Every structure is written in C-alpha cells, then in structure tokens.
Amino acid sequence: MDDLVVVGAGPYGLSIAAHAAGAGLDVRLLGRPMASWRDHMPDGMYLKSEPWSSNLSAPDGGHTLADYCAGRGLRAEHGTPLPIGTFSSYGMWFARHAAPEVEEVTVTEVTPEGDGFRVRTAEGPQLLARTVALAVGVMPFVHLPEALRGLPPGHCSHSSGHRELVRFAGQEVAVLGAGQAALETAALLAEQGARPCLIARRPRLNWNTVPQPLSRPALRAVRDPHSGLGTGWRSWAWSELPWAVRGLPARSRERIAATALGPAGAWWLRERFERRVPVLLGHELHRAVAEGGRTRLDLTTRSGAPVVVDTAHVIAATGFVPDLARLELLAAGLRSSLATVGRTGTPELGPGFESSWPGLFFAGLLTAPSFGPSMRFVHGAGFTAGRLVRGVRKRLGAGGPLSGVRTIVAPRRAAAGSPGRRGRICGE
C-alpha cells in the first residue's frame, strides 16, 4: 500500500511528487506529464508569467526553469516572453530528473477504502493508498457559455481544444472572451490566415504594462514590489501570503478568488492584437443558432440594441470554472460529502491542503477559493508542494494502521509504459 498517490502530472503534481519522494514517502505519480500544456495550447503561444516566477518546485530548490534554459542556450530572462513549447519541455525535463517516475495511466475512480483509498485506472491494476492528492489541472473544468452548449459539433469549441489553429485559415472565427487566452488566440488566428473577431461583455480591454526592471532604486521597489504574480503590494500579498488568505472568512476568499487578477492581456501581445483583430466590446451573447454550416450569434449591446454576427466557427476562450461536481473521477458519495467554500463548489481545505475527508488532498485551481489566486498559476506550485507534503506526513503520522483494508494485496506490476519505479529521485 502506497503512502501517497498523486493524480495529475502537471506542474503541481510533479512538484508534489518531487517533495514527497524527497521526504521519503512511498509515492506514485499518475497521469500524462504536462498534458494540458502539451496537448491543449496552440503552437506560437507564450508564457504570460515571468520565467523566474514559473518554476516547478523541487525540495532542494534546484531544477528551475533557468537551469533548464541555461543548459540549452535558451533565454529565460525577465521581460522576455518564453514560448509555451519551451516551458512544456522544461516540465518534461523536470519529470525525468526531479520527480518519481510518471506512470502514464488514466485514473477513472478514487473511492474510499477503509481508512485509505482505492484508485482505479483504465490501463492497469487498482492501487491502494493511505492518502491521495488530486492535482488534476484545469481541463475537467472547461467552461462553455450556456448559449453555445446546444450547437452541433463543429460549430463551436473551447480555446483549450486546439493544438493548432491553421485549419481556420480563410474562415471567419468569432472569439469570445477578454483575457489572455482570448486575445492571444485571436492574434494567432489572424497571423495564420483566419479572419477573427473578438466579442466580449466587458466595455474595454485591459492590458498589462511593461514589467519594471528587477533592479530598481530602493524607494521604487518598496512602493511597487515585484512578486510572482506581478508588481504592487496587492499582487505581492496574493503571491507570497497564501496562508494568510486562507485565514480570511469564506465570503472574502470567495470574492478574492472570483475578482483578483482579472482578465488582461500581456503587454507584448497588444500591438500584434490591435493591428489585426476587430473587436465588439460591451456585447452580451444570449443565443447561438446553427444555420447550415455557419453559426449565427445574437448579441445585445449595453444599451439593449440587438446585433447579429454570422461566422464560420466560434471559439470560446471563456476559461475554467472549478467545481467538485465536475470531478467525475472522485466517487460521487465522497464528492458530495466534502465541505466546500461558500457557494463555490470547491473544497474547504486545512493548512496542509487536506479536505474534510481525512487523507484526501487537493492542489491547483480547485484550491484558489481556499488559498487565493496564486493557485491559478504555476507560481503557486512551490507553496502547495511543501505544505501539502507536510500535511500528508502529519496525516500518516496521526492515522496509525489502516482499518478495514485487506493486508493481502496483489504484487505490484508496472503500469503500461512504466517500469514501475516509485518514490525515488532520478540520479539517486
């Protein structure tokens, strides 16, 4: 029986597994490494965060993005956008050198078993674990506006559904949203020969400013400090004090998670976007109808005037809405029993990221209403990994021997594509 099974092998899952292995836990890491970055972001996208704030977390503080880039002659510099492909490759390198072996299996169910958990996969034997950490990323929580949900296949898609956009060359594409994903998707569409139009409810677009130099006069640095989530004291608080956010009332945390660090485009994208993409701002979508091979969008302006847009395809860059009800791999009875933060549908968590069900831990987007907006970014992985593993160790120390779980377990077999090595760092 394993001490810890980590479900998900993105930045959070890899970091948690690295810390768990470094702490001597018997840990297994399940999932496709860096899946959302490798499979769900178009070629040509760039990392919005600064490279120095986009490190995965190893217990020794090493294996940083700068380490990876330095060994390959790549630039990882403040104020210089980094290609998503480079970041994905960095994550794969981290998986090989700083984390336990990733078992590329699909987890289909996590269910209570005595004082622990049974983890079922589509490819191999079941696992028994004393504790489980769910680091499932954002893909279970893809959000489509209700008006689009009745359209036939092929008429609309989510921005996360495209690895490449060249197939839209020559076509009109309506892009819904006002955040980085919408703005960059629209710019890439235009650059690859499509005819995009951006539609947003917001009356104006927000753009981040050019980052200030890392080295500045002391007074300026104190007045407007750098942080992993941007400059300014508010961003610094979200970035550096997740533990303090957790101490706030649930209603405050809920509001912070919903409003802090709202939609905005990266400074380096603005010129590319404004040169080539027409926009309809302050327009609300209230109906979408398929007409032959095209789609009609019925919009309303802020003054109530109707506007109709006829397009070949709609891409909804409308983000992700974390909700336990959509986490289908978690057994329904367990899901419904978890304490949640206000009306968010996200788990209420203790200081070690443990849910109200003993031994069940969460990481990533689902934890933002507990620990604040840094959990929406790679930057939050370092805080999460250290705290969560300490929480696991505390739970294992307090739990004693498992009751109600059979002690005769089938011999371990390697999952498909994995030699079955667990809980050890490469190079030990």
N, C-alpha and C positions, 0 to 999 in steps of 0.2 A: 504494500500500500504506500502511495506517494504522500510526502508531506504536503506538496502543493502542485496543483495542475493549473497552468496559466493558459487561458483560452484567448488566442489572438496573438499575432506575431508582428504587429506594427511597432512604432516607436515606444509605446507604453508597455506592451507585452514583452518586447525584447529587453527593455530596461529592468522591468520587474524580475524577469527570469535571471538576468545577469546578477542582480543584487541577491536574489535568493540562493543562487549557486555559490556566490561569494560568502554567504552566511552559513554555508554547509548544509543547506536543506536539500532533500531529495526532491527535485523539481522536474516536471516535464512541461514542455512548451509546445503547444499545438496550434497549427494554422499555417497559412501561406505567408512567408515573410514579406513585409512591406506591401501587402496586397493592394490596398486602396491607392497607394502611391504609384505602383507599377501598372495597375490594371484600369484605373478609373480617372486618370488625368491625361489630357491630350498632350501630344508632343508639342514642345515650344513653350510650355508654361514655366514660370519661375517661382521660386520660393519667395513668399512675401516677407517673412521674418528675416532678421539679420542672421548671417551664418553663425555668429558667436552665441546666439540665443536658440540655436536649433540642434543642440547636441542631444544624442541619446545618452543615457546615464549608465556608466559602469561604476562598480563600487570603489575602484581606485582613482576615479576621476579622469581616467585616460580614455582612449578610443573616441576622441572628439571629431567633429566634422573637419576642423582644421588639421588634425593629424592625418585624416584620410586624404584631404586635398594636397597637403604638403608632399606626401609620398608619390603623388601622381602629376605634379607640376600644375595643379589647378589652383584657381584663385578662390579663397574664402575670406573675403575682405568686407569690412564694414562699409555700407553704402554701395556695394556692388551686388546686384541681384544674382542669385545662384540658380541654375537650371534645375527643375524638378528631377530630371533624369540623374543628375549628379547626386542629389540628396537620396534618391532611391538606391543608387549604387552604394552610397555610404551606409545606408541601413543594412544592405545585404552583407557588406564587409563587416559591420558590427556584429551581425548574426553569426558570421563564421568565426570571428576572433574573440568576442567578448561575452557571448551568451551560450547557454547549453544548446545542444543540437535541436534544431526545429524539426518536429515531426509534422510533415505536410499532410494533415488529415482534416476532414470536415467534422466538426463537433455538431451532433444532431440533438443531444439532450444532456442536460445537467439536472440530476434529481437527487433528493436526499436519500441517504442510505445509512441507517443507524445514526451515529454521531459524525458521519462524514458525507461523502457524495459519490455517486456513480456517474461517470462520464462516458457517454456513448458516442461513437464516431461512425461515419459512413463506411470507412475503409477497414477497420481492424477490430481487435478485441476491446471489450469495455475496460475502463480503468476505475480503480477505487482511489479516492483521495481524501486526506484528512481536511484539507482546505482547497478552495478554488478561487482564483482571481479571474474575473471576466474583463478582458481588455479588448473588446470586440470592435473598437473603432467607430466609424460613423455610418457605414453602409447599411446596417439594419434600420437606420432612422431617416432614410431618404424622404424628403417632403415634396409632394406634388400639390399644387393648389387644387382645391376641390373641383373647380370648373374644368380642369383638364382630365380628371380621372375617368370620365366616360368616353373619351376619344378612342377610336380604334387604334390598334398597334400601327406604328409607323408615322402617326401624325404628331406625336409629341414624345419627348424624352427628358430625363433629368441630366443636368450638366455632368454628373458623375458617371454617366453611361457611355462616355465617348473617350476612346483611346486615341482616335484621330478624327479630324474634322474635314479633311479634304473631300470627303464624299459629298459634302454640301456645296461644292464649287458650282457657281452659276445659279444657285437657288436663293429665294428669299427665306430668311430664318428670323423668326421673332424670338428674342432672348428676354426672358422675364427675370427681373431682379436688379439690385442696385449695389451689390457687394463685389468683392474682388473676383469671385468666380464668374459672375455675370459679365463684368467689364472685360475681363481677360478672354473669356470665351468669345464675346462679340468681336474683340480686336483680332483674335486668331482667325475667326471665320472670315473677316474682311480680308486679312492678309493671305488667306488660302482660296480666295476667289468667290466666296459666297457674298450675298447681299443681306447683311444682318440689320436689324432694327432693335434697339433696346427699349423695353417697356417697363416702367417702374411706377409704383404708387407714390414714391417719395417725390416731393416737389423739386428737389435738386440732388445732384450727386455730390458725395463727399470724397475728397482726395487727401491722402496723407501728404505731409510736407517732406521735403528732402531731409534726411536724418542729419542731425548735428554731428560734428566730429566727436570721436571718442575722447580726444584730449582737448579740454577747454579750460578757460580761466575758472578758478575755484568758485567764484560767486555765481557764475552762469551755471556751473554744474550743480550747485546746491539748489538754485532756483528752478532748474528744469532737469532733474536727474535722468540718466539713461536707465532702462530696465529691459528685461526680456520681452516685454510687450509694448515697448515704445518709450518715448520721453514724457516726463511730467510726473508729479507726485501721485496722481490717481493711478496711472498705469503702473508706477513702481509698487504701489500697495497691492494691486491685483497680482502682480508678478512675484513679489517677494514675500507676501504675507498670506498665503492661502489658509494657514492655520487660524489667522485672525478672522478671515471671512467666515470660516466655519463657526466661530463663536457668536456670530450675529443671529438675530431672530430669523426664523424660517421665511417670513414675509420679506425681509430685507434681502436675504440671499436669493430668493426667487426673483426679486426685482433686478438685482445686480446681474444675475445670470442672463436675464432677458434683455437688458439695455446696455450693459457696459461694452465698450469697444465695438460699437455698432458697425453697419456696413460702410466700407470705404475702399477706395481703390489705391493701389500703390502709386507712389509718386512717379516711378519710372514708366508706368503704363499710360499716363494721362495723354501725352502727345500722340502716341500710337492710336489711342481710342478716339480722341476728339477729331482727328484728321479724317477718319474713315467711317464712323458709326453714327447714323442719325438716331435721335432719342425721342421718346414720348414720355415725359415726366408728368407726375400727378395724374396718372391714368390707372383706374381700377379695372381689373378683369372680372367680369361677372358671368360670362358664358363663352364656351368654345364649341363650335359645331363643325363636324367633318362634312365637306361638300366635294364629293368626288375624291380626287387625290389631294385636295387642298384643305386648309383649315381657316374658318372664319372666327376671329376673336371679337367679341362685343365688349367694348370698353366704355367707361364713363369718366369724364374729366372731373376735376374737383368742383366745378360749377354745376355738374349734373348733365352736361352735354354728351350725347352718345357719339362714339367713334367706332368705326369698323375697320379692322385690319385683316386683309386676306394674305395668307402666307403659305409657303410650301411645307414648313415644319416649325414646331415650337420647341425651344429648349428652355426648360425651367431651371434657372440657377437659383433656386429658392431654398437651398440649404438643407439642414437636417434638424429634426425635432426629436430629442431623446425622450423615450417613453418605454418603461418596462413592459407595457402591454405589447410592444412590437418585438420584444426579445424572445422569439419563439423557441430558441434552444433551451431556455430556462423552463423547467416543468411548471405547468400552469398553477398548480396549488402553491408552489413555492413563490412564484411571481406575485400572486395575489395576496400573500401573507406579509410581504415586505412593507415596513414603514416607509413612507415617502415624504418628500419635502413639499409642503403646501399642496398646491394643485398641479404640480409639475409632472407627476408620474415618474419621478426619478427617485432612486433610493436615498433615504436618510442614512448618513454614514457617520461612524465614530471617527476619532482622531487617526486611527490606523486604516481608514478606508473600509472598515468592516461594516456590513449591513446589519439589520436587525436579526438576520438569521445567522447564528454563530458559525464562523468558518467560511462564509461567503463574502468575498471582497469584490470591489468594482474599481475600474480605472477608466480615465478618458472622459469623453463627452458626457456620459451619464452622471459624472461626479461634479459637473460645473455648478449646479444649484446647492451643493454642499460646500465646495472649496473655492468657488469663484471662477472667473473667465480664463485664468491661466490653464485650466483643464481642457480648454478647447484648442490648445496649441501644443506643439512639440515641447516647448519650454517647460510645461508642467510635468513632463515625464520624470525629471530628476527628483522633484519634491515627492511625487507619488511613489516612485520605486522605493526610496529609502523608508518612508513612513509605512507603506503597505507591508513591506517585508518585516519591519519591526512588529506590526500588528499580527502578522502570521505567526511569528515566533512567540509572541505573547499568547495567542490562541492555542498553539501547540503545547506550550508550557502549562497552560491552565486546563487543557481539555482532558489530560490523562488518557488512558487506554480507551479505544473505541468500544462502545457497547452496541450490541445488536448487529455487528458486521461480522460476517464469517471470516475466520482467520485463514482458511484454506483458499488460496487464490491461484488461478491458473498461472503457470510460468509466464514471465514476460516475453513478449515477442515484439520484434521491431515492427513499427508501422510501415506502411508502404513507402518506399523511397527513403527510409531512415535506418541507420544501423542500430538505433535503439539506445545510444549513449545518453545518459541523463545526469543532470546536476553537476556537470563539470565544465570548467572553462577550457577552451582550446589552448593548447600550449602548456597545460599543467604537467 
